Each structure stands twice: as C-alpha cells, then as structure tokens.
Amino acid sequence: MTNRKNILITGGTGFIGGHLSRYLVDQGYAVTVLTRAEAIHQTGTEHLAFVAALADLQPRHWYGVINLAGEPLNKTRWSQAQKAQIINSRVAVTQDLTAWLRGLSTPPEVSISGSAVGWYGHWDDECLDEDSPSRAGFSNALCAAWETAAMAQADLARRLCIVRLGIVLGNDGGSLPAMLLPAKLGLGGSMGNGRQWWSWIHLEDVVRSIKMLLENPQATGVFNLTAPHPVTQIEFARTLGRQLHRPALLPLPGFMAKLMLGEFAEEVLLKGQRVRPKKLLDNGFTFNHPDLPTALRHLL
Ligand SMILES: NC(=O)c1ccc[n+]([C@@H]2O[C@H](COP(=O)([O-])OP(=O)(O)OC[C@H]3O[C@@H](n4cnc5c(N)ncnc54)[C@H](OP(=O)(O)O)[C@@H]3O)[C@@H](O)[C@H]2O)c1
C-alpha cells in the first residue's frame, strides 16, 4: 500500500510522457502508463507501472489523468488516410478515457488533455494568447477535434485543463535532435522566408508546468505551454548556430521543404504562430528557461 497520489498517463512511453512519468515519480506520485499492447514489454519500477488496457486498471482513487497519446505527426508523408489516422488516434484514446472516467466512483481531481499551438492556425506577427481566435487549416482541425473530445470530460473530473504545447525542446526526442546535424554542419539557415514564428518550450518547463496544473486547484481551462519568448525561425536557426559556433548559412527554400516533407513542412515548419503563455504566467508559473539562448545552452 502506498500513500502516493495515483496518476494515469497515456502516451507515457513517448518523448514528453516518458520524461513526465519519471519526473512525477521523483516528485512523489505513483504513475501508471497506458500503452498499446505491443509496447507492454516496458519494465516498471516500484512507482511506475504499465498497463495495456483501461480495463486492466486496479480500482483505486485516481488523482489525475494526463492524456498525451497520438500517432506522431512526422511518422510518414501525409496522405488523406494518414491525416485521418493522426486525428483519429488522438480522438479515440480521448473517448476511451472519457468512457472510463464515467465509470469511476470518485472523480479525479484533474484531467489534463493534450493539444498544440497549431490550434491557433497560421498567423504572421500577431501575439496570441488563450483568448485569441483560431484560423482554419489541418493543424487547427486536428487540435480542435482533440480538444472537443476532451471537453466531454469537463464534468467527469473536478478540473479539466487542456495544454496547447509549443515545439518541445529536449535532447532525446522532439524536433531538436533532427535540427542538430544540419546546424553542426553549418547548413541550418532560414526555412522558407524564415519569418514564421516558432513558439518553443524547454522539456523541463513542460513537465514542471504540468505538475503545477496537477497541483494548483485554481488551474482550469486552456493553457499555452510555450516559453514567454517565442522567436522567428531564422532567429531560432541563428541562435542554434551561435550555440554550436557554426554560422546558420544555407537557406532551405520553401518549395524544397515541401518537396522533401510534403504538407507537414507547410503546416509545421514554414508557417507558425507567435504564442504567449498568458495563463501560466497569470497563475504564477516561473520558467527555468524563458528565452531560447538559455534553453539551448542548457540542452547543448
Ligand atoms: N513533441 C512536441 O514538440 C509536441 C508539440 C506539440 C504537441 N505535441 C503532442 O504531445 C503529445 C506527446 O508528444 P511526444 O513528442 O511525447 O510524442 P511521442 O514521443 O510520439 O509519443 C506519443 C505516444 O503516443 C502513443 N501513440 C503513438 N501512436 C499511437 C496511435 N496510433 N494510437 C494511440 N497511441 C499512439 C505512443 O504510446 P504507446 O506506443 O506506448 O502506445 C507514444 O508513446 C503528442 O500527441 C504530440 O502530438 C508534441
């Protein structure tokens, strides 16, 4: 028997979820990761367990549920079928969680459900916060479907938080490792015109802010999980180049990026949005890595 609070995490074998699970165990929680059957060979530890199905969960009080699972965006080129899979994988897991929550005898304190700053769609230099409107496009459709599915949990937990994640920077997953080799070779320059905004966040601040959402009884609704100082793509490339003592020289024309990566390049790399974490700041969250030079220095 343990007096640790129980947290259920979907996507807990992934880049963010893996770090989050270990961090929450270190912070005194007992974490259970819901993972698809083929990944169940993962070995647990005393306070970190893996289950293949919600039906396998032992009856107990769940303090929090964190939902991050979904087909990776860059797994393969985006056909219509792949785009449907990217959306459906997230919506299906969220709906399964909703059905499971409905059957619990006591509601969790909080359900935290994933989304991304892609919800806002593509913008130029406008500063966006949680009150800003969205613009149509695939990223918006994906995040809107994911968030709408999560809204069904509003009455099934005491609080529902939706986290709109920016580009998460870490050493062992996400976008940064893929950017390092070209940058080290001095090849990381502008993508397209380079003026698109990239709203990034250090992985450490992601896990710390999710812990704050778990524990702050006032925290509810949508939260942008982005650093307070987003940058344009060319500023990102130059900052990374400076950290690596390499010039950010070679531009990648937009048409080349689209040729190489298809619609993913158009949606995620060549266009962006300048997002501010207004609600995290209003709730008193302090960032360990508020600006990009600090974050990259720490990571590299
Ligand atoms: N990384 C970022 O920069 C970033 C930015 C914005 C939003 N996000 C979102 O945040 C979430 C976590 O990101 P991440 O980088 O940690 O992702 P990740 O490393 O790709 O992990 C995602 C997890 O989802 C599960 N999964 C994969 N395909 C699935 C499918 N078809 N159906 C059901 N589950 C599936 C996997 O768990 P099992 O194999 O154990 O089942 C995997 O561990 C993702 O939904 C992502 O879209 C990430």
The ligand as an SDF file (V2000), in Angstrom:
LIG
                    3D

 48 52  0  0  0  0  0  0  0  0999 V2000
    6.9570   16.9670  -29.0260 N   0  0  0  0  0  0  0  0  0  0  0  0
    6.4510   18.1450  -29.3590 C   0  0  0  0  0  0  0  0  0  0  0  0
    7.1930   19.1030  -29.6950 O   0  0  0  0  0  0  0  0  0  0  0  0
    4.9560   18.3640  -29.3520 C   0  0  0  0  0  0  0  0  0  0  0  0
    4.4290   19.6150  -29.6930 C   0  0  0  0  0  0  0  0  0  0  0  0
    3.0570   19.8210  -29.6780 C   0  0  0  0  0  0  0  0  0  0  0  0
    2.2010   18.7690  -29.3600 C   0  0  0  0  0  0  0  0  0  0  0  0
    2.7300   17.5390  -29.0500 N   0  0  0  0  0  0  0  0  0  0  0  0
    1.7940   16.4430  -28.7610 C   0  0  0  0  0  0  0  0  0  0  0  0
    2.0500   15.9430  -27.4690 O   0  0  0  0  0  0  0  0  0  0  0  0
    1.8810   14.5320  -27.4440 C   0  0  0  0  0  0  0  0  0  0  0  0
    3.1410   13.8920  -26.8870 C   0  0  0  0  0  0  0  0  0  0  0  0
    4.2250   14.2730  -27.7320 O   0  0  0  0  0  0  0  0  0  0  0  0
    5.5480   13.3970  -27.8230 P   0  0  0  0  0  0  0  0  0  0  0  0
    6.5440   14.1890  -28.5680 O   0  0  0  0  0  0  0  0  0  0  0  0
    5.8850   12.8470  -26.4920 O   0  0  0  0  0  0  0  0  0  0  0  0
    5.0150   12.2150  -28.7580 O   0  0  0  0  0  0  0  0  0  0  0  0
    5.6430   10.7430  -28.9930 P   0  0  0  0  0  0  0  0  0  0  0  0
    7.0270   10.6570  -28.4810 O   0  0  0  0  0  0  0  0  0  0  0  0
    5.3930   10.4350  -30.4330 O   0  0  0  0  0  0  0  0  0  0  0  0
    4.7180    9.8130  -28.0760 O   0  0  0  0  0  0  0  0  0  0  0  0
    3.3670    9.6670  -28.3320 C   0  0  0  0  0  0  0  0  0  0  0  0
    2.8350    8.4350  -27.6500 C   0  0  0  0  0  0  0  0  0  0  0  0
    1.5530    8.1760  -28.2000 O   0  0  0  0  0  0  0  0  0  0  0  0
    1.3420    6.7780  -28.3600 C   0  0  0  0  0  0  0  0  0  0  0  0
    0.9070    6.5220  -29.7500 N   0  0  0  0  0  0  0  0  0  0  0  0
    1.6430    6.5950  -30.8820 C   0  0  0  0  0  0  0  0  0  0  0  0
    0.8900    6.2910  -31.9470 N   0  0  0  0  0  0  0  0  0  0  0  0
   -0.3360    5.9990  -31.4700 C   0  0  0  0  0  0  0  0  0  0  0  0
   -1.5540    5.5990  -32.0710 C   0  0  0  0  0  0  0  0  0  0  0  0
   -1.6550    5.4230  -33.4110 N   0  0  0  0  0  0  0  0  0  0  0  0
   -2.6320    5.4070  -31.2770 N   0  0  0  0  0  0  0  0  0  0  0  0
   -2.5480    5.5620  -29.9290 C   0  0  0  0  0  0  0  0  0  0  0  0
   -1.4150    5.9410  -29.2990 N   0  0  0  0  0  0  0  0  0  0  0  0
   -0.3380    6.1580  -30.0670 C   0  0  0  0  0  0  0  0  0  0  0  0
    2.6570    6.0710  -28.0930 C   0  0  0  0  0  0  0  0  0  0  0  0
    2.5000    5.2910  -26.9060 O   0  0  0  0  0  0  0  0  0  0  0  0
    2.4860    3.6720  -26.9190 P   0  0  0  0  0  0  0  0  0  0  0  0
    3.3600    3.2260  -28.0540 O   0  0  0  0  0  0  0  0  0  0  0  0
    3.0280    3.3330  -25.5910 O   0  0  0  0  0  0  0  0  0  0  0  0
    1.0630    3.2940  -27.0560 O   0  0  0  0  0  0  0  0  0  0  0  0
    3.6660    7.1840  -27.8590 C   0  0  0  0  0  0  0  0  0  0  0  0
    4.4620    6.9350  -26.7280 O   0  0  0  0  0  0  0  0  0  0  0  0
    1.5970   14.0790  -28.8760 C   0  0  0  0  0  0  0  0  0  0  0  0
    0.2340   13.8180  -29.0350 O   0  0  0  0  0  0  0  0  0  0  0  0
    2.0260   15.2760  -29.7010 C   0  0  0  0  0  0  0  0  0  0  0  0
    1.2620   15.4350  -30.8810 O   0  0  0  0  0  0  0  0  0  0  0  0
    4.0700   17.3120  -29.0370 C   0  0  0  0  0  0  0  0  0  0  0  0
  1  2  1  0
  2  3  2  0
  2  4  1  0
  4  5  1  0
  4 48  2  0
  5  6  2  0
  6  7  1  0
  7  8  2  0
  8  9  1  0
  8 48  1  0
  9 10  1  0
  9 46  1  0
 10 11  1  0
 11 12  1  0
 11 44  1  0
 12 13  1  0
 13 14  1  0
 14 15  2  0
 14 16  1  0
 14 17  1  0
 17 18  1  0
 18 19  2  0
 18 20  1  0
 18 21  1  0
 21 22  1  0
 22 23  1  0
 23 24  1  0
 23 42  1  0
 24 25  1  0
 25 26  1  0
 25 36  1  0
 26 27  1  0
 26 35  1  0
 27 28  2  0
 28 29  1  0
 29 30  1  0
 29 35  2  0
 30 31  1  0
 30 32  2  0
 32 33  1  0
 33 34  2  0
 34 35  1  0
 36 37  1  0
 36 42  1  0
 37 38  1  0
 38 39  2  0
 38 40  1  0
 38 41  1  0
 42 43  1  0
 44 45  1  0
 44 46  1  0
 46 47  1  0
M  CHG  2   8   1  16  -1
M  END
$$$$
